[in-house]
Amino acid sequence: MSQTAEPTPTVPALDSIESIIEAFRERDYVCDRSLATAVFLGLRLGRPLLLEGEAGVGKTELAKTLAASLGAKLIRLQCYEGLDVNAAVYEWNYPRQMLEIRLLEARGEASRANAHDIFGPEFLIRRPLLQALESSADGIPPVLLIDEIDRADEEFEAYLLEILSDFQVTVPEIGTIKADKPPRVILTSNRTREVHDALKRRCLYHWIDYPTAQKEFEIVLARVPEAPERLAREVVGFVHRLREADLTKVPGIAETLDWAAALLSLGSRELTGEVVDETLGVVLKYEEDIRRIRGDTARTYLAEAGVAAGG
């Protein structure tokens, strides 16, 4: 007796702006229409999407949500100063090449060997960019996240031009490797430096700002569903007041969510001055900022945010 196969979970087509908003919300990512439009156009036109904005506004999370919504593999390249081809695209597996040379010598074939015997595809260590060109899951192109491109050197940024123009890389010993199905590409930048115009021209662009208080409230309820609505509103109100302060680093959405979850873990149902003082290290990451806010300033901010500053 044959067994009935389990039905394959359906993946939304993301063929409209509304379907993107809905699919993202199902994965607890609250996406406004302008951002959903940028994602839709990137998918429809097959263009990379460059997302800029302050740290912690949800740029990286968008790429993760897009991959999950498409049922695609997420391949992430984290950029940093000094990033080069060996770490981003490929490098040769030298230990395996040396082993192959010794095997050829043992078989007496070393004299007849040539470069192709040790510089073939099987000796490549594929890094994220090459993985993205060669990968597909069930025929679905992967989502390639090039995270914090502004941290990479300008030389590496220039190297990306060939990949983002033609979705191909050249390995001198092998030739050109071109993607059968180009990956969906998301680039993010915290704007620590300006991204070169040549790279921007190859991308669609969207700036992600800090959300409105209402939108951030919805995000907290979606990502920390156990949080009482009162606590969520108070946390969001206080964080928005912090973003108006002269701080070394203002909190992003990630800190808002961490703070709400931390307060929930402590059993807090509302904000008080004492609770804020005890947990500021969750939402602020510099000692100077914590010293500046703790105490009377925190209570003032609570009052300005419409929260009773008891405790």
Phi and psi in degrees as a GROMACS rama.xvg file:
@    title "Ramachandran Plot"
@    xaxis  label "Phi"
@    yaxis  label "Psi"
@TYPE xy
-77.5204  145.994  SER-2
-91.7856  142.492  GLN-3
-77.8712  127.998  THR-4
-68.2593  146.023  ALA-5
-65.2697  135.921  GLU-6
-64.9167  140.266  PRO-7
-77.828  129.409  THR-8
-57.8497  135.429  PRO-9
-78.8984  145.202  THR-10
-112.931  129.219  VAL-11
-59.8899  147.328  PRO-12
-73.0679  -22.2041  ALA-13
52.1259  44.7464  LEU-14
-98.5538  13.4804  ASP-15
-154.606  163.151  SER-16
-64.0163  -40.3609  ILE-17
-64.4391  -38.6526  GLU-18
-67.8599  -32.0722  SER-19
-67.943  -45.7824  ILE-20
-59.0641  -44.1964  ILE-21
-67.2142  -45.376  GLU-22
-63.9355  -39.5299  ALA-23
-67.7932  -40.4126  PHE-24
-65.0367  -34.582  ARG-25
-62.1414  -22.9828  GLU-26
-105.75  23.6814  ARG-27
63.5878  28.1689  ASP-28
-111.48  110.942  TYR-29
-83.945  111.848  VAL-30
-117.872  124.318  CYS-31
-80.1169  169.6  ASP-32
-65.9862  -36.3731  ARG-33
-65.617  -40.0574  SER-34
-68.9397  -41.5601  LEU-35
-61.955  -34.7933  ALA-36
-64.5257  -42.7057  THR-37
-62.3034  -41.9005  ALA-38
-64.0044  -45.2407  VAL-39
-58.7305  -45.6181  PHE-40
-66.8989  -37.378  LEU-41
-61.028  -42.0922  GLY-42
-68.7726  -44.8333  LEU-43
-69.1027  -39.1736  ARG-44
-91.8755  -8.72731  LEU-45
68.1597  33.0413  GLY-46
-107.917  145.209  ARG-47
-61.639  150.941  PRO-48
-117.119  118.614  LEU-49
-95.017  119.228  LEU-50
-107.971  122.471  LEU-51
-116.694  155.834  GLU-52
160.298  169.889  GLY-53
-63.4846  157.327  GLU-54
-61.3603  137.739  ALA-55
88.6087  14.884  GLY-56
-96.9502  -1.02133  VAL-57
107.237  18.2869  GLY-58
-68.0381  -50.8394  LYS-59
-64.5321  -39.4693  THR-60
-63.6754  -31.8836  GLU-61
-62.1914  -43.661  LEU-62
-61.6573  -41.7602  ALA-63
-63.5095  -41.9554  LYS-64
-67.636  -39.0462  THR-65
-61.9752  -44.953  LEU-66
-61.3896  -44.2271  ALA-67
-64.5702  -38.7822  ALA-68
-68.4074  -31.8109  SER-69
-86.3363  -11.2114  LEU-70
68.9446  30.7578  GLY-71
-108.523  159.679  ALA-72
-74.8209  137.676  LYS-73
-98.7375  124.277  LEU-74
-116.426  122.069  ILE-75
-115.026  130.222  ARG-76
-112.195  110.592  LEU-77
-87.3441  118.968  GLN-78
-85.0934  151.829  CYS-79
-159.7  164.627  TYR-80
-64.4802  130.393  GLU-81
93.4349  -0.855266  GLY-82
-59.0281  131.9  LEU-83
-131.935  -176.642  ASP-84
-60.3965  -39.7798  VAL-85
-59.5585  -35.8587  ASN-86
-89.6923  -24.9053  ALA-87
-101.105  -31.8974  ALA-88
-115.579  -64.6676  VAL-89
-163.745  162.233  TYR-90
-148.708  163.846  GLU-91
-86.4676  142.115  TRP-92
-82.2388  84.8453  ASN-93
-61.2228  -43.0072  TYR-94
-58.6687  -40.0081  PRO-95
-69.179  -36.6974  ARG-96
-63.6765  -42.1838  GLN-97
-64.1296  -39.2935  MET-98
-63.4514  -40.2194  LEU-99
-64.2445  -39.8562  GLU-100
-61.7036  -43.2337  ILE-101
-65.415  -37.3411  ARG-102
-65.3628  -39.8219  LEU-103
-63.5249  -40.7924  LEU-104
-64.6859  -41.4161  GLU-105
-64.9425  -30.0716  ALA-106
-89.3627  0.504584  ARG-107
72.4255  24.6256  GLY-108
-108.17  4.4939  GLU-109
-61.6148  -36.6726  ALA-110
-67.9169  -25.2851  SER-111
-96.1481  -3.39398  ARG-112
-73.0266  153.494  ALA-113
-135.391  -177.985  ASN-114
-59.259  -31.8893  ALA-115
-65.6083  -20.5281  HIS-116
-72.1925  -22.745  ASP-117
-126.211  -2.48625  ILE-118
-121.125  57.0352  PHE-119
-110.135  171.207  GLY-120
-54.8071  -30.9356  PRO-121
-69.1155  -14.1315  GLU-122
-100.159  3.2894  PHE-123
-83.0818  136.3  LEU-124
-98.11  112.953  ILE-125
-86.0504  120.743  ARG-126
-92.8204  176.787  ARG-127
-51.0304  -43.3449  PRO-128
-66.8955  -41.8446  LEU-129
-70.3431  -37.5699  LEU-130
-56.46  -42.3258  GLN-131
-66.2885  -32.5464  ALA-132
-75.1992  -26.6303  LEU-133
-102.301  -12.4841  GLU-134
-93.6835  146.922  SER-135
-161.332  140.288  SER-136
-108.631  113.389  ALA-137
54.2745  36.9833  ASP-138
81.2874  2.38268  GLY-139
-94.3785  121.885  ILE-140
-60.5057  143.706  PRO-141
-72.6631  165.496  PRO-142
-98.813  119.483  VAL-143
-97.9235  118.243  LEU-144
-103.412  113.474  LEU-145
-100.839  96.99  ILE-146
-91.8968  130.476  ASP-147
58.7701  56.0856  GLU-148
-60.5045  -25.245  ILE-149
-67.7648  -14.5396  ASP-150
-85.1153  -17.1022  ARG-151
-79.1242  160.762  ALA-152
-72.4707  156.501  ASP-153
-62.7693  -30.2144  GLU-154
-63.3779  -41.1524  GLU-155
-70.1886  -37.8003  PHE-156
-57.931  -39.997  GLU-157
-65.6515  -34.8869  ALA-158
-64.0479  -29.2226  TYR-159
-67.0196  -18.4915  LEU-160
-59.9906  -43.0274  LEU-161
-62.7714  -42.2453  GLU-162
-65.6133  -45.6298  ILE-163
-77.4618  -18.6059  LEU-164
-82.6917  -48.3248  SER-165
-119.404  -1.10966  ASP-166
49.7526  56.2724  PHE-167
-151.395  156.28  GLN-168
-131.851  153.364  VAL-169
-110.303  122.279  THR-170
-105.738  110.497  VAL-171
-51.2959  -39.0282  PRO-172
-77.0509  -17.0791  GLU-173
-116.068  -42.6024  ILE-174
126.281  -158.528  GLY-175
-91.2641  131.482  THR-176
-109.48  117.391  ILE-177
-116.423  141.701  LYS-178
-71.2805  131.779  ALA-179
-68.1698  -41.7387  ASP-180
-127.613  107.764  LYS-181
-56.4513  140.468  PRO-182
-69.7619  158.147  PRO-183
-80.9294  124.819  ARG-184
-112.677  128.416  VAL-185
-119.721  123.553  ILE-186
-108.945  141.802  LEU-187
-122.747  151.773  THR-188
-147.138  135.193  SER-189
-92.4803  4.63051  ASN-190
62.0613  38.1173  ARG-191
-70.7116  -21.1022  THR-192
-149.775  163.37  ARG-193
-76.422  134.405  GLU-194
-76.544  140.722  VAL-195
-62.6292  145.429  HIS-196
-58.5267  -35.5562  ASP-197
-62.4885  -35.7693  ALA-198
-74.883  -40.1934  LEU-199
-61.318  -35.4164  LYS-200
-64.7365  -22.9125  ARG-201
-87.7001  -0.638138  ARG-202
-124.416  154.751  CYS-203
-81.6893  158.553  LEU-204
-130.539  141.816  TYR-205
-150.165  133.762  HIS-206
-95.4976  125.905  TRP-207
-102.923  115.777  ILE-208
-95.2856  170.138  ASP-209
-60.5322  141.761  TYR-210
-72.7049  161.394  PRO-211
-65.5443  164.59  THR-212
-60.5539  -40.4149  ALA-213
-65.8248  -43.4305  GLN-214
-65.0479  -41.0268  LYS-215
-67.1256  -34.4786  GLU-216
-60.0923  -43.2584  PHE-217
-64.37  -37.3469  GLU-218
-64.2008  -43.3223  ILE-219
-62.1632  -44.5439  VAL-220
-64.566  -34.1037  LEU-221
-73.3563  -41.4408  ALA-222
-91.3425  -24.0745  ARG-223
-127.071  69.9966  VAL-224
-63.981  -19.5109  PRO-225
-77.5902  -13.6339  GLU-226
-69.6048  131.172  ALA-227
-62.1307  148.339  PRO-228
-59.9848  -37.0769  GLU-229
-62.922  -45.9837  ARG-230
-63.2944  -41.4771  LEU-231
-60.492  -44.7636  ALA-232
-65.912  -39.6321  ARG-233
-67.3123  -41.8192  GLU-234
-61.2563  -47.8736  VAL-235
-63.089  -43.37  VAL-236
-61.0205  -42.0577  GLY-237
-69.1939  -41.767  PHE-238
-62.6535  -40.3912  VAL-239
-64.7645  -33.3663  HIS-240
-69.3486  -37.295  ARG-241
-61.7244  -35.034  LEU-242
-69.3669  -15.7728  ARG-243
-89.5335  -8.7397  GLU-244
-84.5362  162.357  ALA-245
-86.2538  83.8834  ASP-246
-113.13  156.276  LEU-247
-62.3471  -42.0122  THR-248
-146.073  112.817  LYS-249
-77.0795  151.944  VAL-250
-73.4165  144.416  PRO-251
-96.5795  -172.512  GLY-252
-63.7837  -36.2227  ILE-253
-58.7498  -40.5298  ALA-254
-69.0123  -36.0895  GLU-255
-59.5117  -45.9537  THR-256
-66.416  -42.1196  LEU-257
-60.9171  -40.7605  ASP-258
-67.7403  -43.5058  TRP-259
-60.6137  -43.0379  ALA-260
-66.8224  -38.846  ALA-261
-65.7464  -43.9913  ALA-262
-62.7668  -38.8718  LEU-263
-63.5534  -39.8754  LEU-264
-64.9771  -30.0109  SER-265
-83.7306  -3.58136  LEU-266
82.2274  12.8651  GLY-267
-76.2154  135.166  SER-268
-109.803  -7.4559  ARG-269
-157.746  162.702  GLU-270
-88.0326  137.63  LEU-271
-132.42  164.628  THR-272
-57.471  -41.5492  GLY-273
-64.9557  -43.2712  GLU-274
-63.6361  -42.1389  VAL-275
-60.6525  -47.3567  VAL-276
-58.4595  -38.2346  ASP-277
-76.3435  -20.3577  GLU-278
-121.863  11.5097  THR-279
-60.368  -26.6254  LEU-280
-66.0706  -13.6571  GLY-281
-78.8941  -35.6935  VAL-282
-102.332  -23.4366  VAL-283
-116.901  142.063  LEU-284
-115.252  6.77838  LYS-285
-125.607  135.031  TYR-286
-60.1964  -37.5269  GLU-287
-61.0725  -39.5155  GLU-288
-67.7574  -40.8219  ASP-289
-63.3003  -44.0744  ILE-290
-62.1976  -37.3923  ARG-291
-68.6295  -34.1145  ARG-292
-92.7925  -35.644  ILE-293
-58.6029  144.234  ARG-294
91.7112  -130.401  GLY-295
-61.9055  -38.2781  ASP-296
-63.0308  -41.723  THR-297
-60.8193  -41.707  ALA-298
-68.319  -35.2979  ARG-299
-64.2041  -44.2281  THR-300
-64.3128  -37.0526  TYR-301
-60.6125  -44.0924  LEU-302
-65.9028  -40.2429  ALA-303
-68.1411  -27.9963  GLU-304
-85.4457  2.89076  ALA-305
81.6639  24.0583  GLY-306
-112.743  134.306  VAL-307
-62.1933  129.288  ALA-308
-95.8578  40.8202  ALA-309
-68.6392  169.745  GLY-310
